[in-house]
Amino acid sequence: MMQKTETTRGKAPSRHGGGEAVTPNVTPVLPLLLLETMRDMDRPEEVLEGENVAVSMPRRLGLSDVIYTQIHRFREEVKRKRLQSPPVVEDLIRLVIRRPDAEEIFEEAGRRLATRAWEERSATSRRLTGLMPAAVRQRSARRAAEKLFRQVLGDGTLKVGKKPLAMVIGGALTVRADPGGAACKLYSGLLSEVVTRYTGRKHDARHDRCAATGGGACEWTTAAQA
């Protein structure tokens, strides 16, 4: 159980028409990485020279022209730093959960999100982090995880536990889009990779409670691998 928590809430959504929340408050990096991960999962391990896999393997959704078009679109959105509305991201999540490898895609996309944020820091900053005492690195990991979780919360609420490091989300957009809970792997991958990067030690993120399965909220706690 978490000993101490801090609570934050995403930007209050505006209402449109029938009351749907439409305020853009999700980083465009999330839909981009989900699409790129799906594309990469569908790429064959071996490609013949000159082969157009989009033509030779049309059944693979990640290699379709539609996905390539969407990837280009969200790359532009990332360049413009244009936040996305939760319904846009939820629609993409519903597309991914149709796949048998949905959990793998979500977890990998979460890890890529954390890796991207880590690599955007300067090389000097990353080196200095590695020289800090363990307690300082842990605090830095908590702050970095909180920042990233805020960017992918949608309209949800966030509580951050310090000891042990934990994240609790109420009203996560992943749960609204995926009642089965597979999309929650996004946060598992994100949290485990953030803590691993900052502490220099491999960590796992356990999904202790899930709102999709009646847990009331989604909670993750971290633990170093033996």
Secondary structure, DSSP 8 states (H G I E B T S, - for coil): --S-EEEEE-----EETTTEE----B-THHHHHHHHHHHHHHS-S---TT--HHHH-TT-GGGSHHHHHHHHHHHHHHHTT--B-HHHHHHHHHHHTTSTTHHHHHHHHHHHHHHHHHHTS-HHHHHHHHHS-HHHHHHHHHHHHHHHHHHT-TT-EEEEETTTTEEEEES-HHHHH-TTSGGGHHHHHHHHHHHHHHHSS-EEEEEEE-GGGT-SSEEEEEEE--
